[in-house]
Amino acid sequence: MIDSLAPLSLPTVDAAEPWLAGKARSGLARAADLVATLKQQRPRDAETALELWNEISIELANVAAAASFFSEAHPLEAVRTRGEQAMQDVQKVTTDLGLDRDLYDIFAAVDGSALDAEARRLLDKTLLDFRRAGVDQDEATRARIRAINERLLVVGQEFSKNIRDDVKTISVTSAELDGLPQDWLDVHPVGADGLITVTTDYPDLVPVVTFCTVRETRHALRVAFLNRAWPANDALLRELVDLRHELAGLVGYASWADYDAEVKMIGQGSAIPEFIDRISAAAQESGERDLGVLLERLRQDDPEASAVSTPDAAFYEEVVRREQLDVDAQLVRTFFDFTQVRQGLLDVTGRLFGLTYLPATDATLWDGDVAAYDVHEGDAAGPRLGRIYLDLHPREGKYKHAAQFDLRPGVAGRQLPEGVLVCNFPRGFMEHDQVVTLFHEFGHLLHHVLGGDQRWVRFSGVVTEWDFVEAPSQMLEEWAWDADVLRTFARTLGGEPIPADLVAKMRTADNFGKGYRERTQMFYAAMSYAFHTERPADFTEATRALQAKYSLFPYLPDTHFAASFGHLEGYSSAYYTYAWSLVIAKDLFSAFDRDDMFAVDVAARYRDRILRPGGSRDAADLVEDFLGRPYTFDAYAAYLAE
């Protein structure tokens, strides 16, 4: 159990740049001193060597976590830039350590036979890390590896920054926004020129493509969205995939996908397209069936239509749900006021996992919209497990999607795990899909905190195999679909709870289109894999071809989606992991009782056997321990067949 250790003392907004610079400087200096001690002592005892390595890793992880978050979400550009520099400094140190033959020789020489299972796991992974880093290559090769790693981080930062900063807009008349909810229109006033400015940020994009009856407006905004960061990111993406390919070759792999897959559940790169094709085949029948329904409805408005385009998809999906499935998203959203949803999320997850969230009144916040909470075991008198920050509304220069960022990894008896949920939700009513996203991303935050009581920082929090990382969060989405759960917080501003029959209709409506949505996900997964194995000469043409093969929606002319597909930077060749995790998530949820979503026994077993171990065991072993059997494809296949 984590004791009530002192949380991280964050700086005020104006003091953030020198604070971050000092934190990076002192942390890296401390790590350098520990490396010198390790080399000087050259311990023969494996436990002693690992303890020193753990101390080094803690220092580096603390700097990297803070730098990563500040670089993506701090309101000041100078602080974001300082964060990027600190990440580059950490990357340089990490690369140098991985290529240090003297360090490798120390760990290769120790006798690990007396270590316990977790320490032995750490030793094995440390030796594997050295080999994958290229420690056994000649000096010239190691020098090239060092240069590639340093350049990869810079290119990746530029790629992400371009997406973050390139907020495109369209200007339209009020009539050209016909169909938008009144509360949305109220916060989008008409300008002096008689036009309303609409951005490509999600609080604008989602309502417009879903509700706007004017096809030209939907088309213009979708084209703008798909052209973010182009053409600048085209050249950066070329450099990313080429450098990754070269790096993989230097350390003995045929492709980056092979290198990257070695440390994931899937095991080898060649298994990725096999998995993509399996999911695509499973989703094809229902996808084509539901797409046919969309096309039939589209032809009522446009008899000459031969296909459903991307700008039409979300709109006509909403039309079908409203007209044929009796679910009106504009009615549904009135039950999901942001403030109520945020409190409901805390109430639901607190009850489910035996936690209490107390407002962290001593926390220093970087923006007035941010909320901070201390997470306690049991009731308010229980031990503090960690601290979380909820940064849930858009602002200039902020990360554009939804993600959990570490502020600090947890280490048993040393430091509390702290993390930030970064999203871009509206301040008023939320779409139900956004509520589902909030539950999903909060699942990562819970995993970070509950898995943060680890001796070895390498295993702290969300550090399982990357193709398992999404599974706990995907499973938590189920609580955003249960009528009894939703009625605890989903209410109109007048206090009327969401009707159970409406939730049942929402579930049915959500099943509509899941086949073609899965095919779209496989299109994205195929992009991430093919770009890193085939390294096409023209990313736009490759995108067009892969979309034709996997997606059931046609390519939108004059768009360049790859330039703004941010997962190509973080997930590289492994976007398949979302679907792989979903297969496991559906199996994990099969252990719960749909009629009693707060059943104590199964929730506690899940918390203790899946979340709390962090990365201390292989994900497949964690799942088998929880389910009492290896995971299977069956629950996912049943989900597609519903």
VENHU-V338814 format. One record per residue. N is the residue number from 1. SS is DSSP state (2 for helix, 1 for strand, 0 for the rest). Layout:
n=N ss=SS
n=N ss=SS
This chain:
n=1 ss=0
n=2 ss=0
n=3 ss=0
n=4 ss=0
n=5 ss=0
n=6 ss=0
n=7 ss=0
n=8 ss=0
n=9 ss=0
n=10 ss=0
n=11 ss=0
n=12 ss=0
n=13 ss=0
n=14 ss=0
n=15 ss=0
n=16 ss=2
n=17 ss=2
n=18 ss=2
n=19 ss=2
n=20 ss=2
n=21 ss=2
n=22 ss=2
n=23 ss=2
n=24 ss=2
n=25 ss=2
n=26 ss=2
n=27 ss=2
n=28 ss=2
n=29 ss=2
n=30 ss=2
n=31 ss=2
n=32 ss=2
n=33 ss=2
n=34 ss=2
n=35 ss=2
n=36 ss=2
n=37 ss=2
n=38 ss=2
n=39 ss=2
n=40 ss=2
n=41 ss=2
n=42 ss=0
n=43 ss=0
n=44 ss=0
n=45 ss=1
n=46 ss=2
n=47 ss=2
n=48 ss=2
n=49 ss=2
n=50 ss=2
n=51 ss=2
n=52 ss=2
n=53 ss=2
n=54 ss=2
n=55 ss=2
n=56 ss=2
n=57 ss=2
n=58 ss=2
n=59 ss=2
n=60 ss=2
n=61 ss=2
n=62 ss=2
n=63 ss=2
n=64 ss=2
n=65 ss=2
n=66 ss=2
n=67 ss=2
n=68 ss=2
n=69 ss=2
n=70 ss=2
n=71 ss=2
n=72 ss=2
n=73 ss=2
n=74 ss=0
n=75 ss=0
n=76 ss=0
n=77 ss=2
n=78 ss=2
n=79 ss=2
n=80 ss=2
n=81 ss=2
n=82 ss=2
n=83 ss=2
n=84 ss=2
n=85 ss=2
n=86 ss=2
n=87 ss=2
n=88 ss=2
n=89 ss=2
n=90 ss=2
n=91 ss=2
n=92 ss=2
n=93 ss=2
n=94 ss=2
n=95 ss=2
n=96 ss=2
n=97 ss=2
n=98 ss=2
n=99 ss=0
n=100 ss=0
n=101 ss=2
n=102 ss=2
n=103 ss=2
n=104 ss=2
n=105 ss=2
n=106 ss=2
n=107 ss=2
n=108 ss=2
n=109 ss=2
n=110 ss=0
n=111 ss=1
n=112 ss=0
n=113 ss=0
n=114 ss=0
n=115 ss=0
n=116 ss=0
n=117 ss=2
n=118 ss=2
n=119 ss=2
n=120 ss=2
n=121 ss=2
n=122 ss=2
n=123 ss=2
n=124 ss=2
n=125 ss=2
n=126 ss=2
n=127 ss=2
n=128 ss=2
n=129 ss=2
n=130 ss=2
n=131 ss=2
n=132 ss=2
n=133 ss=2
n=134 ss=0
n=135 ss=0
n=136 ss=0
n=137 ss=0
n=138 ss=0
n=139 ss=2
n=140 ss=2
n=141 ss=2
n=142 ss=2
n=143 ss=2
n=144 ss=2
n=145 ss=2
n=146 ss=2
n=147 ss=2
n=148 ss=2
n=149 ss=2
n=150 ss=2
n=151 ss=2
n=152 ss=2
n=153 ss=2
n=154 ss=2
n=155 ss=2
n=156 ss=2
n=157 ss=2
n=158 ss=2
n=159 ss=2
n=160 ss=2
n=161 ss=2
n=162 ss=2
n=163 ss=2
n=164 ss=2
n=165 ss=2
n=166 ss=0
n=167 ss=0
n=168 ss=0
n=169 ss=1
n=170 ss=1
n=171 ss=1
n=172 ss=1
n=173 ss=0
n=174 ss=0
n=175 ss=2
n=176 ss=2
n=177 ss=2
n=178 ss=0
n=179 ss=0
n=180 ss=0
n=181 ss=0
n=182 ss=2
n=183 ss=2
n=184 ss=2
n=185 ss=2
n=186 ss=2
n=187 ss=0
n=188 ss=0
n=189 ss=0
n=190 ss=0
n=191 ss=0
n=192 ss=0
n=193 ss=0
n=194 ss=0
n=195 ss=0
n=196 ss=1
n=197 ss=1
n=198 ss=1
n=199 ss=1
n=200 ss=0
n=201 ss=0
n=202 ss=2
n=203 ss=2
n=204 ss=2
n=205 ss=2
n=206 ss=2
n=207 ss=2
n=208 ss=2
n=209 ss=2
n=210 ss=2
n=211 ss=2
n=212 ss=0
n=213 ss=0
n=214 ss=0
n=215 ss=2
n=216 ss=2
n=217 ss=2
n=218 ss=2
n=219 ss=2
n=220 ss=2
n=221 ss=2
n=222 ss=2
n=223 ss=2
n=224 ss=2
n=225 ss=2
n=226 ss=2
n=227 ss=0
n=228 ss=0
n=229 ss=0
n=230 ss=0
n=231 ss=0
n=232 ss=2
n=233 ss=2
n=234 ss=2
n=235 ss=2
n=236 ss=2
n=237 ss=2
n=238 ss=2
n=239 ss=2
n=240 ss=2
n=241 ss=2
n=242 ss=2
n=243 ss=2
n=244 ss=2
n=245 ss=2
n=246 ss=2
n=247 ss=2
n=248 ss=2
n=249 ss=2
n=250 ss=2
n=251 ss=0
n=252 ss=0
n=253 ss=0
n=254 ss=0
n=255 ss=0
n=256 ss=2
n=257 ss=2
n=258 ss=2
n=259 ss=2
n=260 ss=2
n=261 ss=2
n=262 ss=0
n=263 ss=0
n=264 ss=0
n=265 ss=0
n=266 ss=0
n=267 ss=0
n=268 ss=0
n=269 ss=0
n=270 ss=2
n=271 ss=2
n=272 ss=2
n=273 ss=2
n=274 ss=2
n=275 ss=2
n=276 ss=2
n=277 ss=2
n=278 ss=2
n=279 ss=2
n=280 ss=2
n=281 ss=2
n=282 ss=2
n=283 ss=2
n=284 ss=2
n=285 ss=2
n=286 ss=2
n=287 ss=2
n=288 ss=2
n=289 ss=2
n=290 ss=2
n=291 ss=2
n=292 ss=2
n=293 ss=2
n=294 ss=2
n=295 ss=2
n=296 ss=2
n=297 ss=2
n=298 ss=2
n=299 ss=2
n=300 ss=2
n=301 ss=2
n=302 ss=0
n=303 ss=0
n=304 ss=0
n=305 ss=0
n=306 ss=0
n=307 ss=0
n=308 ss=0
n=309 ss=0
n=310 ss=2
n=311 ss=2
n=312 ss=2
n=313 ss=2
n=314 ss=2
n=315 ss=2
n=316 ss=2
n=317 ss=2
n=318 ss=2
n=319 ss=2
n=320 ss=2
n=321 ss=2
n=322 ss=2
n=323 ss=2
n=324 ss=0
n=325 ss=0
n=326 ss=0
n=327 ss=0
n=328 ss=0
n=329 ss=2
n=330 ss=2
n=331 ss=2
n=332 ss=2
n=333 ss=2
n=334 ss=2
n=335 ss=2
n=336 ss=1
n=337 ss=1
n=338 ss=2
n=339 ss=2
n=340 ss=2
n=341 ss=2
n=342 ss=2
n=343 ss=2
n=344 ss=2
n=345 ss=2
n=346 ss=2
n=347 ss=2
n=348 ss=2
n=349 ss=2
n=350 ss=2
n=351 ss=2
n=352 ss=2
n=353 ss=2
n=354 ss=0
n=355 ss=1
n=356 ss=1
n=357 ss=1
n=358 ss=1
n=359 ss=1
n=360 ss=0
n=361 ss=0
n=362 ss=0
n=363 ss=0
n=364 ss=0
n=365 ss=0
n=366 ss=0
n=367 ss=0
n=368 ss=0
n=369 ss=0
n=370 ss=0
n=371 ss=1
n=372 ss=1
n=373 ss=1
n=374 ss=1
n=375 ss=1
n=376 ss=1
n=377 ss=1
n=378 ss=0
n=379 ss=0
n=380 ss=0
n=381 ss=0
n=382 ss=0
n=383 ss=0
n=384 ss=1
n=385 ss=1
n=386 ss=1
n=387 ss=1
n=388 ss=1
n=389 ss=1
n=390 ss=1
n=391 ss=1
n=392 ss=0
n=393 ss=0
n=394 ss=0
n=395 ss=0
n=396 ss=0
n=397 ss=0
n=398 ss=0
n=399 ss=0
n=400 ss=0
n=401 ss=0
n=402 ss=0
n=403 ss=1
n=404 ss=1
n=405 ss=1
n=406 ss=1
n=407 ss=1
n=408 ss=1
n=409 ss=0
n=410 ss=0
n=411 ss=1
n=412 ss=0
n=413 ss=0
n=414 ss=0
n=415 ss=1
n=416 ss=0
n=417 ss=1
n=418 ss=1
n=419 ss=1
n=420 ss=1
n=421 ss=1
n=422 ss=1
n=423 ss=0
n=424 ss=0
n=425 ss=0
n=426 ss=0
n=427 ss=0
n=428 ss=0
n=429 ss=1
n=430 ss=0
n=431 ss=0
n=432 ss=2
n=433 ss=2
n=434 ss=2
n=435 ss=2
n=436 ss=2
n=437 ss=2
n=438 ss=2
n=439 ss=2
n=440 ss=2
n=441 ss=2
n=442 ss=2
n=443 ss=2
n=444 ss=2
n=445 ss=2
n=446 ss=2
n=447 ss=2
n=448 ss=2
n=449 ss=2
n=450 ss=2
n=451 ss=0
n=452 ss=0
n=453 ss=0
n=454 ss=0
n=455 ss=0
n=456 ss=0
n=457 ss=2
n=458 ss=2
n=459 ss=2
n=460 ss=0
n=461 ss=0
n=462 ss=0
n=463 ss=0
n=464 ss=0
n=465 ss=0
n=466 ss=0
n=467 ss=0
n=468 ss=0
n=469 ss=0
n=470 ss=0
n=471 ss=2
n=472 ss=2
n=473 ss=2
n=474 ss=2
n=475 ss=2
n=476 ss=2
n=477 ss=2
n=478 ss=2
n=479 ss=2
n=480 ss=2
n=481 ss=0
n=482 ss=0
n=483 ss=2
n=484 ss=2
n=485 ss=2
n=486 ss=2
n=487 ss=0
n=488 ss=0
n=489 ss=0
n=490 ss=0
n=491 ss=1
n=492 ss=0
n=493 ss=0
n=494 ss=0
n=495 ss=0
n=496 ss=0
n=497 ss=1
n=498 ss=0
n=499 ss=0
n=500 ss=2
n=501 ss=2
n=502 ss=2
n=503 ss=2
n=504 ss=2
n=505 ss=2
n=506 ss=2
n=507 ss=2
n=508 ss=2
n=509 ss=2
n=510 ss=2
n=511 ss=2
n=512 ss=0
n=513 ss=0
n=514 ss=2
n=515 ss=2
n=516 ss=2
n=517 ss=2
n=518 ss=2
n=519 ss=2
n=520 ss=2
n=521 ss=2
n=522 ss=2
n=523 ss=2
n=524 ss=2
n=525 ss=2
n=526 ss=2
n=527 ss=2
n=528 ss=2
n=529 ss=2
n=530 ss=2
n=531 ss=2
n=532 ss=2
n=533 ss=2
n=534 ss=0
n=535 ss=0
n=536 ss=0
n=537 ss=0
n=538 ss=0
n=539 ss=2
n=540 ss=2
n=541 ss=2
n=542 ss=2
n=543 ss=2
n=544 ss=2
n=545 ss=2
n=546 ss=2
n=547 ss=2
n=548 ss=2
n=549 ss=2
n=550 ss=2
n=551 ss=0
n=552 ss=0
n=553 ss=0
n=554 ss=0
n=555 ss=0
n=556 ss=0
n=557 ss=0
n=558 ss=0
n=559 ss=0
n=560 ss=0
n=561 ss=2
n=562 ss=2
n=563 ss=2
n=564 ss=2
n=565 ss=0
n=566 ss=0
n=567 ss=2
n=568 ss=2
n=569 ss=2
n=570 ss=2
n=571 ss=0
n=572 ss=0
n=573 ss=0
n=574 ss=0
n=575 ss=0
n=576 ss=0
n=577 ss=2
n=578 ss=2
n=579 ss=2
n=580 ss=2
n=581 ss=2
n=582 ss=2
n=583 ss=2
n=584 ss=2
n=585 ss=2
n=586 ss=2
n=587 ss=2
n=588 ss=2
n=589 ss=2
n=590 ss=0
n=591 ss=0
n=592 ss=0
n=593 ss=0
n=594 ss=0
n=595 ss=0
n=596 ss=0
n=597 ss=0
n=598 ss=0
n=599 ss=0
n=600 ss=2
n=601 ss=2
n=602 ss=2
n=603 ss=2
n=604 ss=2
n=605 ss=2
n=606 ss=2
n=607 ss=2
n=608 ss=2
n=609 ss=2
n=610 ss=2
n=611 ss=2
n=612 ss=0
n=613 ss=0
n=614 ss=0
n=615 ss=0
n=616 ss=0
n=617 ss=0
n=618 ss=0
n=619 ss=2
n=620 ss=2
n=621 ss=2
n=622 ss=2
n=623 ss=2
n=624 ss=2
n=625 ss=2
n=626 ss=2
n=627 ss=2
n=628 ss=0
n=629 ss=0
n=630 ss=0
n=631 ss=0
n=632 ss=0
n=633 ss=0
n=634 ss=2
n=635 ss=2
n=636 ss=2
n=637 ss=2
n=638 ss=2
n=639 ss=2
n=640 ss=2
n=641 ss=2
n=642 ss=0
